Every structure is written in structure tokens, then in C-alpha cells.
Amino acid sequence: MMDGLRGPMEETKDKSGKSQVVERTCLILRELGRHGPRGARLLDLTEGTGLSRPTVHRILATLTAEQFVERTNGRRYRLSSIMYELGLNAPSPVGDPARLRPIVQALADRCGDTVYLAMRTGDFSHYLLRCEGAYPIRTHVVSANQTLHLVSGHSGRSRLASMPEDEAEDVILRATQDRKLFGEATPDSLRDEVERVRENGYGWARDVTFVGVAGLTVPVPNARGSAYLAMSISSIPQRMTQERAMDILPELKATAAEIAVMISGD
């Protein structure tokens, strides 16, 4: 082939040896992942990746033909179930949660309360660790290795706030089929709480998941996209007042940042 007559999908490489086609495909897949099950419009993908419309359309056509991406009835694109199947064979981003226990336990020792680390799995929150502080009155509403819906706990609501708004709304709408999932909250009060977490970077609430329980939560930062981990501190409302929550918030954020660094370094 003569120079300058390269085909539209012929692979080119930059000076570092990276394939431009593969790099652009990865950009599109990451952007699709950010939009969740609802999917993304072609315009969303061009704006989110900075690629031209013809380039995005061409790569999407190939990904769709290979069944890594599917097109919805609403003319949106989303990751297909094949990506889930591939993910089953990928290692957990957390690895062995036991290695994080000393970090979480150290926070529980300092604050005296129960500290949780939870990970998102679809519409649910799986609790990886529960570490106890020395305060004698404890709020054992969730156990390690227990799974709750994202709308049912403080840490789940922290993850909802980290998602794009339309994806979080889809999760909430699916949960409305079973109002018991919301505990003492309502779908609308949950939306208000999630919005406050979005604005403030943390969540504090009491008597919403369970009467007699208050919680403080932050997402664990994820430089590659939405947070999939969250930390929370749980106690009785008389102890976890808003004033005290603000006092221990810096330590909770610092611990979440430490976990983020530890995981990203793997």
C-alpha cells in the first residue's frame, strides 16, 4: 500500500508504539462503562472521548458486530453481557480484602465506632469488611460478606452519588419495585440525600436506613471512573451527631484515600 492511502481501520502507531485503534477503542469502552446499563448516545461518546463522530461510529460498528457492545431500542449504545462474562474471569480490583483490614481497623480504633468497607456489585453493595471500635453500644445492622441493595445503606448511597445522575436514577427506579429496600427513607428523600453527597463529597444521615442508627460515608476515590468502593462509620444517633461527624470526617476521608492509593498501586 502506498503512503497516504491507508484504509480507515488500518492500524497506525504513535512514537511510543501504541496502537491508535486500540487506544481509541479503550476510550470508547471506558466511556460506555461510565454511562451504565442505560447506555450512551453517539453524541455522548464523541464529547466524552474527544474523538470525531466518524471514528466513534466506525469503532462502535465493529464492537457491535463482535457483540462487545449492543444498541438499545432508544438508539443508545451500551456494554453487552459478554463484557460481564469476561469480567468473571478478571481478578477483583480489591484483591484479598484481608490486607486492607489493618487500615480499616485503625480507623475503628481511633473513632471507637463500627467501620465498614463495601464494594459495588451491580445494583448491590457487598460488605467486604466490618471493624469494631471500643465504644460499648454498637450498631450491628450489617455483617461482613453481607450484600444489600445500594439504596439500603449509607455506603451504597455514597456510590450512587458517584455515578452519573441518569445511572443512579435508573438504580433507584429499579429499587422502587420493593419499597422495603429504602428502610425508613422514601425514594424522594433518598434522591435528596444522594444529591447532598454529590454536593458535599460525604453523606451523613440518621434514622433513614434503620431507626436508631446514624452513619457517615465517603466514596473511595477512583482515578479511572466512578467509585466502586465506599467507607462508612456507623453508630447510634446520640453519639454520631452532625457535629461529631464533621470532627471525624477528615480521618474517614484520609483512610479512604489511603485505601485508594494501596489498591491503585497493585
NUPA-792668 format. One record per residue (C-alpha): residue number from 0; residue in one letter; y, z, x. Coordinates in pm, whole numbers, plus 50000, padded with zeros to 5 digits. Layout:
BEGIN
<nr: NUM; rest: A; yy: Y; zz: Z; xx: X> .
...
This chain:
BEGIN
<nr: 0; rest: M; yy: 50000; zz: 50000; xx: 50000> .
<nr: 1; rest: M; yy: 50342; zz: 49909; xx: 50133> .
<nr: 2; rest: D; yy: 50609; zz: 50177; xx: 50184> .
<nr: 3; rest: G; yy: 50827; zz: 50224; xx: 49878> .
<nr: 4; rest: L; yy: 50557; zz: 50103; xx: 49638> .
<nr: 5; rest: R; yy: 50394; zz: 50442; xx: 49590> .
<nr: 6; rest: G; yy: 50235; zz: 50493; xx: 49246> .
<nr: 7; rest: P; yy: 50373; zz: 50754; xx: 49002> .
<nr: 8; rest: M; yy: 50091; zz: 51004; xx: 49064> .
<nr: 9; rest: E; yy: 50018; zz: 50926; xx: 49429> .
<nr: 10; rest: E; yy: 50021; zz: 51245; xx: 49628> .
<nr: 11; rest: T; yy: 50311; zz: 51299; xx: 49866> .
<nr: 12; rest: K; yy: 50358; zz: 51583; xx: 50110> .
<nr: 13; rest: D; yy: 50666; zz: 51755; xx: 50245> .
<nr: 14; rest: K; yy: 50716; zz: 51851; xx: 50608> .
<nr: 15; rest: S; yy: 50517; zz: 52173; xx: 50562> .
<nr: 16; rest: G; yy: 50214; zz: 51974; xx: 50446> .
<nr: 17; rest: K; yy: 50231; zz: 52096; xx: 50085> .
<nr: 18; rest: S; yy: 50130; zz: 51857; xx: 49811> .
<nr: 19; rest: Q; yy: 50426; zz: 51790; xx: 49580> .
<nr: 20; rest: V; yy: 50199; zz: 51704; xx: 49287> .
<nr: 21; rest: V; yy: 50002; zz: 52027; xx: 49319> .
<nr: 22; rest: E; yy: 50319; zz: 52229; xx: 49370> .
<nr: 23; rest: R; yy: 50477; zz: 52082; xx: 49057> .
<nr: 24; rest: T; yy: 50157; zz: 52134; xx: 48859> .
<nr: 25; rest: C; yy: 50158; zz: 52500; xx: 48959> .
<nr: 26; rest: L; yy: 50521; zz: 52534; xx: 48847> .
<nr: 27; rest: I; yy: 50431; zz: 52395; xx: 48505> .
<nr: 28; rest: L; yy: 50122; zz: 52617; xx: 48467> .
<nr: 29; rest: R; yy: 50325; zz: 52928; xx: 48556> .
<nr: 30; rest: E; yy: 50594; zz: 52831; xx: 48305> .
<nr: 31; rest: L; yy: 50332; zz: 52775; xx: 48035> .
<nr: 32; rest: G; yy: 50192; zz: 53118; xx: 48113> .
<nr: 33; rest: R; yy: 50534; zz: 53275; xx: 48058> .
<nr: 34; rest: H; yy: 50553; zz: 53124; xx: 47709> .
<nr: 35; rest: G; yy: 50219; zz: 53269; xx: 47600> .
<nr: 36; rest: P; yy: 49997; zz: 53154; xx: 47310> .
<nr: 37; rest: R; yy: 50291; zz: 53017; xx: 47111> .
<nr: 38; rest: G; yy: 50341; zz: 52751; xx: 47374> .
<nr: 39; rest: A; yy: 50644; zz: 52573; xx: 47515> .
<nr: 40; rest: R; yy: 50835; zz: 52262; xx: 47423> .
<nr: 41; rest: L; yy: 50877; zz: 51982; xx: 47674> .
<nr: 42; rest: L; yy: 51244; zz: 52083; xx: 47696> .
<nr: 43; rest: D; yy: 51147; zz: 52443; xx: 47775> .
<nr: 44; rest: L; yy: 50927; zz: 52326; xx: 48059> .
<nr: 45; rest: T; yy: 51183; zz: 52093; xx: 48212> .
<nr: 46; rest: E; yy: 51450; zz: 52363; xx: 48200> .
<nr: 47; rest: G; yy: 51216; zz: 52634; xx: 48326> .
<nr: 48; rest: T; yy: 51078; zz: 52435; xx: 48620> .
<nr: 49; rest: G; yy: 51381; zz: 52223; xx: 48710> .
<nr: 50; rest: L; yy: 51159; zz: 51913; xx: 48710> .
<nr: 51; rest: S; yy: 51252; zz: 51586; xx: 48542> .
<nr: 52; rest: R; yy: 51126; zz: 51511; xx: 48192> .
<nr: 53; rest: P; yy: 50908; zz: 51214; xx: 48303> .
<nr: 54; rest: T; yy: 50747; zz: 51424; xx: 48577> .
<nr: 55; rest: V; yy: 50667; zz: 51711; xx: 48341> .
<nr: 56; rest: H; yy: 50538; zz: 51475; xx: 48074> .
<nr: 57; rest: R; yy: 50315; zz: 51290; xx: 48323> .
<nr: 58; rest: I; yy: 50161; zz: 51609; xx: 48464> .
<nr: 59; rest: L; yy: 50114; zz: 51756; xx: 48114> .
<nr: 60; rest: A; yy: 49929; zz: 51442; xx: 48010> .
<nr: 61; rest: T; yy: 49682; zz: 51489; xx: 48296> .
<nr: 62; rest: L; yy: 49641; zz: 51863; xx: 48234> .
<nr: 63; rest: T; yy: 49579; zz: 51794; xx: 47866> .
<nr: 64; rest: A; yy: 49326; zz: 51520; xx: 47941> .
<nr: 65; rest: E; yy: 49144; zz: 51761; xx: 48175> .
<nr: 66; rest: Q; yy: 49159; zz: 52029; xx: 47898> .
<nr: 67; rest: F; yy: 49353; zz: 52285; xx: 48102> .
<nr: 68; rest: V; yy: 49641; zz: 52253; xx: 47853> .
<nr: 69; rest: E; yy: 49638; zz: 52190; xx: 47479> .
<nr: 70; rest: R; yy: 49903; zz: 52063; xx: 47239> .
<nr: 71; rest: T; yy: 49972; zz: 52264; xx: 46925> .
<nr: 72; rest: N; yy: 50048; zz: 52131; xx: 46578> .
<nr: 73; rest: G; yy: 50408; zz: 52236; xx: 46639> .
<nr: 74; rest: R; yy: 50441; zz: 51987; xx: 46927> .
<nr: 75; rest: R; yy: 50424; zz: 52260; xx: 47188> .
<nr: 76; rest: Y; yy: 50206; zz: 52291; xx: 47495> .
<nr: 77; rest: R; yy: 50005; zz: 52599; xx: 47591> .
<nr: 78; rest: L; yy: 49727; zz: 52700; xx: 47827> .
<nr: 79; rest: S; yy: 49382; zz: 52626; xx: 47687> .
<nr: 80; rest: S; yy: 49086; zz: 52861; xx: 47656> .
<nr: 81; rest: I; yy: 48941; zz: 52708; xx: 47974> .
<nr: 82; rest: M; yy: 49207; zz: 52900; xx: 48168> .
<nr: 83; rest: Y; yy: 49070; zz: 53222; xx: 48015> .
<nr: 84; rest: E; yy: 48718; zz: 53125; xx: 48122> .
<nr: 85; rest: L; yy: 48839; zz: 53062; xx: 48476> .
<nr: 86; rest: G; yy: 49020; zz: 53397; xx: 48472> .
<nr: 87; rest: L; yy: 48695; zz: 53580; xx: 48400> .
<nr: 88; rest: N; yy: 48579; zz: 53483; xx: 48747> .
<nr: 89; rest: A; yy: 48905; zz: 53583; xx: 48918> .
<nr: 90; rest: P; yy: 48946; zz: 53928; xx: 49075> .
<nr: 91; rest: S; yy: 49157; zz: 54187; xx: 48894> .
<nr: 92; rest: P; yy: 49516; zz: 54190; xx: 49023> .
<nr: 93; rest: V; yy: 49486; zz: 54567; xx: 49049> .
<nr: 94; rest: G; yy: 49156; zz: 54576; xx: 49234> .
<nr: 95; rest: D; yy: 48996; zz: 54920; xx: 49228> .
<nr: 96; rest: P; yy: 49230; zz: 55147; xx: 49025> .
<nr: 97; rest: A; yy: 49099; zz: 55450; xx: 49215> .
<nr: 98; rest: R; yy: 49309; zz: 55351; xx: 49516> .
<nr: 99; rest: L; yy: 49621; zz: 55397; xx: 49303> .
<nr: 100; rest: R; yy: 49521; zz: 55740; xx: 49176> .
<nr: 101; rest: P; yy: 49686; zz: 55936; xx: 49462> .
<nr: 102; rest: I; yy: 50022; zz: 55771; xx: 49382> .
<nr: 103; rest: V; yy: 49995; zz: 55841; xx: 49008> .
<nr: 104; rest: Q; yy: 49863; zz: 56194; xx: 49063> .
<nr: 105; rest: A; yy: 50151; zz: 56273; xx: 49299> .
<nr: 106; rest: L; yy: 50396; zz: 56191; xx: 49020> .
<nr: 107; rest: A; yy: 50199; zz: 56406; xx: 48773> .
<nr: 108; rest: D; yy: 50210; zz: 56693; xx: 49022> .
<nr: 109; rest: R; yy: 50587; zz: 56662; xx: 49062> .
<nr: 110; rest: C; yy: 50674; zz: 56634; xx: 48694> .
<nr: 111; rest: G; yy: 50396; zz: 56859; xx: 48562> .
<nr: 112; rest: D; yy: 50303; zz: 56628; xx: 48275> .
<nr: 113; rest: T; yy: 50041; zz: 56363; xx: 48193> .
<nr: 114; rest: V; yy: 50099; zz: 56028; xx: 48366> .
<nr: 115; rest: Y; yy: 49931; zz: 55701; xx: 48260> .
<nr: 116; rest: L; yy: 49888; zz: 55363; xx: 48426> .
<nr: 117; rest: A; yy: 49792; zz: 55085; xx: 48184> .
<nr: 118; rest: M; yy: 49730; zz: 54711; xx: 48211> .
<nr: 119; rest: R; yy: 49779; zz: 54440; xx: 47952> .
<nr: 120; rest: T; yy: 49473; zz: 54250; xx: 47829> .
<nr: 121; rest: G; yy: 49586; zz: 54003; xx: 47563> .
<nr: 122; rest: D; yy: 49738; zz: 54194; xx: 47271> .
<nr: 123; rest: F; yy: 49600; zz: 54521; xx: 47405> .
<nr: 124; rest: S; yy: 49675; zz: 54784; xx: 47664> .
<nr: 125; rest: H; yy: 49387; zz: 54912; xx: 47876> .
<nr: 126; rest: Y; yy: 49448; zz: 55252; xx: 48033> .
<nr: 127; rest: L; yy: 49334; zz: 55246; xx: 48394> .
<nr: 128; rest: L; yy: 49434; zz: 55599; xx: 48497> .
<nr: 129; rest: R; yy: 49532; zz: 55930; xx: 48340> .
<nr: 130; rest: C; yy: 49651; zz: 56200; xx: 48577> .
<nr: 131; rest: E; yy: 49733; zz: 56556; xx: 48472> .
<nr: 132; rest: G; yy: 50016; zz: 56780; xx: 48581> .
<nr: 133; rest: A; yy: 50017; zz: 57159; xx: 48578> .
<nr: 134; rest: Y; yy: 50208; zz: 57213; xx: 48251> .
<nr: 135; rest: P; yy: 49964; zz: 57406; xx: 48025> .
<nr: 136; rest: I; yy: 50039; zz: 57220; xx: 47699> .
<nr: 137; rest: R; yy: 49902; zz: 56869; xx: 47728> .
<nr: 138; rest: T; yy: 49906; zz: 56562; xx: 47504> .
<nr: 139; rest: H; yy: 49558; zz: 56411; xx: 47532> .
<nr: 140; rest: V; yy: 49607; zz: 56124; xx: 47289> .
<nr: 141; rest: V; yy: 49470; zz: 55854; xx: 47522> .
<nr: 142; rest: S; yy: 49187; zz: 55865; xx: 47776> .
<nr: 143; rest: A; yy: 49132; zz: 55663; xx: 48091> .
<nr: 144; rest: N; yy: 48936; zz: 55342; xx: 48016> .
<nr: 145; rest: Q; yy: 49054; zz: 55351; xx: 47653> .
<nr: 146; rest: T; yy: 49213; zz: 55039; xx: 47503> .
<nr: 147; rest: L; yy: 49489; zz: 55043; xx: 47243> .
<nr: 148; rest: H; yy: 49698; zz: 54772; xx: 47084> .
<nr: 149; rest: L; yy: 50027; zz: 54706; xx: 47261> .
<nr: 150; rest: V; yy: 50221; zz: 54826; xx: 46956> .
<nr: 151; rest: S; yy: 50030; zz: 55157; xx: 46953> .
<nr: 152; rest: G; yy: 50155; zz: 55324; xx: 47269> .
<nr: 153; rest: H; yy: 50463; zz: 55378; xx: 47483> .
<nr: 154; rest: S; yy: 50334; zz: 55178; xx: 47780> .
<nr: 155; rest: G; yy: 50236; zz: 54888; xx: 47554> .
<nr: 156; rest: R; yy: 50586; zz: 54871; xx: 47418> .
<nr: 157; rest: S; yy: 50714; zz: 54858; xx: 47774> .
<nr: 158; rest: R; yy: 50505; zz: 54543; xx: 47827> .
<nr: 159; rest: L; yy: 50632; zz: 54393; xx: 47501> .
<nr: 160; rest: A; yy: 50985; zz: 54430; xx: 47633> .
<nr: 161; rest: S; yy: 50887; zz: 54245; xx: 47950> .
<nr: 162; rest: M; yy: 50764; zz: 53940; xx: 47758> .
<nr: 163; rest: P; yy: 50975; zz: 53653; xx: 47629> .
<nr: 164; rest: E; yy: 51108; zz: 53757; xx: 47289> .
<nr: 165; rest: D; yy: 50910; zz: 53498; xx: 47093> .
<nr: 166; rest: E; yy: 50583; zz: 53600; xx: 47259> .
<nr: 167; rest: A; yy: 50648; zz: 53969; xx: 47187> .
<nr: 168; rest: E; yy: 50729; zz: 53884; xx: 46826> .
<nr: 169; rest: D; yy: 50401; zz: 53694; xx: 46792> .
<nr: 170; rest: V; yy: 50212; zz: 54004; xx: 46912> .
<nr: 171; rest: I; yy: 50397; zz: 54224; xx: 46664> .
<nr: 172; rest: L; yy: 50335; zz: 53982; xx: 46377> .
<nr: 173; rest: R; yy: 49963; zz: 53971; xx: 46450> .
<nr: 174; rest: A; yy: 49956; zz: 54351; xx: 46451> .
<nr: 175; rest: T; yy: 50123; zz: 54379; xx: 46109> .
<nr: 176; rest: Q; yy: 49788; zz: 54294; xx: 45951> .
<nr: 177; rest: D; yy: 49692; zz: 54655; xx: 46026> .
<nr: 178; rest: R; yy: 49993; zz: 54884; xx: 45978> .
<nr: 179; rest: K; yy: 49795; zz: 55180; xx: 46115> .
<nr: 180; rest: L; yy: 49840; zz: 55032; xx: 46463> .
<nr: 181; rest: F; yy: 50207; zz: 55128; xx: 46456> .
<nr: 182; rest: G; yy: 50140; zz: 55500; xx: 46427> .
<nr: 183; rest: E; yy: 50445; zz: 55679; xx: 46291> .
<nr: 184; rest: A; yy: 50666; zz: 55375; xx: 46358> .
<nr: 185; rest: T; yy: 50724; zz: 55067; xx: 46142> .
<nr: 186; rest: P; yy: 50731; zz: 54706; xx: 46265> .
<nr: 187; rest: D; yy: 51111; zz: 54703; xx: 46242> .
<nr: 188; rest: S; yy: 51158; zz: 55035; xx: 46420> .
<nr: 189; rest: L; yy: 50919; zz: 54908; xx: 46689> .
<nr: 190; rest: R; yy: 51132; zz: 54597; xx: 46732> .
<nr: 191; rest: D; yy: 51438; zz: 54820; xx: 46777> .
<nr: 192; rest: E; yy: 51256; zz: 55030; xx: 47034> .
<nr: 193; rest: V; yy: 51139; zz: 54723; xx: 47228> .
<nr: 194; rest: E; yy: 51494; zz: 54589; xx: 47232> .
<nr: 195; rest: R; yy: 51621; zz: 54918; xx: 47376> .
<nr: 196; rest: V; yy: 51360; zz: 54897; xx: 47651> .
<nr: 197; rest: R; yy: 51476; zz: 54541; xx: 47721> .
<nr: 198; rest: E; yy: 51837; zz: 54652; xx: 47749> .
<nr: 199; rest: N; yy: 51781; zz: 54974; xx: 47946> .
<nr: 200; rest: G; yy: 51476; zz: 54896; xx: 48159> .
<nr: 201; rest: Y; yy: 51288; zz: 55200; xx: 48028> .
<nr: 202; rest: G; yy: 51170; zz: 55345; xx: 47700> .
<nr: 203; rest: W; yy: 51193; zz: 55699; xx: 47567> .
<nr: 204; rest: A; yy: 51076; zz: 55799; xx: 47222> .
<nr: 205; rest: R; yy: 50919; zz: 56089; xx: 47037> .
<nr: 206; rest: D; yy: 50716; zz: 56124; xx: 46719> .
<nr: 207; rest: V; yy: 50664; zz: 55747; xx: 46692> .
<nr: 208; rest: T; yy: 50315; zz: 55690; xx: 46830> .
<nr: 209; rest: F; yy: 50190; zz: 56033; xx: 46724> .
<nr: 210; rest: V; yy: 50379; zz: 56325; xx: 46572> .
<nr: 211; rest: G; yy: 50423; zz: 56592; xx: 46836> .
<nr: 212; rest: V; yy: 50417; zz: 56352; xx: 47132> .
<nr: 213; rest: A; yy: 50707; zz: 56216; xx: 47337> .
<nr: 214; rest: G; yy: 50686; zz: 55952; xx: 47606> .
<nr: 215; rest: L; yy: 50888; zz: 55793; xx: 47883> .
<nr: 216; rest: T; yy: 50779; zz: 55450; xx: 48006> .
<nr: 217; rest: V; yy: 50874; zz: 55174; xx: 48252> .
<nr: 218; rest: P; yy: 50710; zz: 54842; xx: 48338> .
<nr: 219; rest: V; yy: 50568; zz: 54797; xx: 48686> .
<nr: 220; rest: P; yy: 50775; zz: 54517; xx: 48843> .
<nr: 221; rest: N; yy: 50604; zz: 54180; xx: 48888> .
<nr: 222; rest: A; yy: 50791; zz: 53929; xx: 49103> .
<nr: 223; rest: R; yy: 50577; zz: 53643; xx: 48970> .
<nr: 224; rest: G; yy: 50649; zz: 53688; xx: 48599> .
<nr: 225; rest: S; yy: 50623; zz: 53930; xx: 48309> .
<nr: 226; rest: A; yy: 50500; zz: 54281; xx: 48384> .
<nr: 227; rest: Y; yy: 50130; zz: 54327; xx: 48312> .
<nr: 228; rest: L; yy: 50126; zz: 54694; xx: 48419> .
<nr: 229; rest: A; yy: 50325; zz: 54987; xx: 48286> .
<nr: 230; rest: M; yy: 50354; zz: 55356; xx: 48360> .
<nr: 231; rest: S; yy: 50431; zz: 55634; xx: 48117> .
<nr: 232; rest: I; yy: 50478; zz: 56010; xx: 48119> .
<nr: 233; rest: S; yy: 50366; zz: 56195; xx: 47807> .
<nr: 234; rest: S; yy: 50446; zz: 56547; xx: 47690> .
<nr: 235; rest: I; yy: 50541; zz: 56746; xx: 47381> .
<nr: 236; rest: P; yy: 50886; zz: 56665; xx: 47237> .
<nr: 237; rest: Q; yy: 51021; zz: 57014; xx: 47309> .
<nr: 238; rest: R; yy: 50959; zz: 56950; xx: 47679> .
<nr: 239; rest: M; yy: 51022; zz: 56574; xx: 47701> .
<nr: 240; rest: T; yy: 51379; zz: 56586; xx: 47572> .
<nr: 241; rest: Q; yy: 51605; zz: 56289; xx: 47636> .
<nr: 242; rest: E; yy: 51796; zz: 56492; xx: 47895> .
<nr: 243; rest: R; yy: 51481; zz: 56578; xx: 48088> .
<nr: 244; rest: A; yy: 51354; zz: 56223; xx: 48054> .
<nr: 245; rest: M; yy: 51667; zz: 56098; xx: 48231> .
<nr: 246; rest: D; yy: 51613; zz: 56355; xx: 48505> .
<nr: 247; rest: I; yy: 51260; zz: 56234; xx: 48585> .
<nr: 248; rest: L; yy: 51322; zz: 55864; xx: 48517> .
<nr: 249; rest: P; yy: 51417; zz: 55786; xx: 48883> .
<nr: 250; rest: E; yy: 51084; zz: 55928; xx: 49002> .
<nr: 251; rest: L; yy: 50892; zz: 55726; xx: 48744> .
<nr: 252; rest: K; yy: 51073; zz: 55407; xx: 48847> .
<nr: 253; rest: A; yy: 51014; zz: 55480; xx: 49215> .
<nr: 254; rest: T; yy: 50641; zz: 55530; xx: 49155> .
<nr: 255; rest: A; yy: 50620; zz: 55206; xx: 48956> .
<nr: 256; rest: A; yy: 50795; zz: 55023; xx: 49240> .
<nr: 257; rest: E; yy: 50553; zz: 55177; xx: 49493> .
<nr: 258; rest: I; yy: 50256; zz: 55052; xx: 49292> .
<nr: 259; rest: A; yy: 50414; zz: 54706; xx: 49267> .
<nr: 260; rest: V; yy: 50451; zz: 54689; xx: 49645> .
<nr: 261; rest: M; yy: 50095; zz: 54809; xx: 49701> .
<nr: 262; rest: I; yy: 49948; zz: 54550; xx: 49464> .
<nr: 263; rest: S; yy: 50161; zz: 54260; xx: 49586> .
<nr: 264; rest: G; yy: 50059; zz: 54335; xx: 49943> .
<nr: 265; rest: D; yy: 49693; zz: 54258; xx: 49869> .
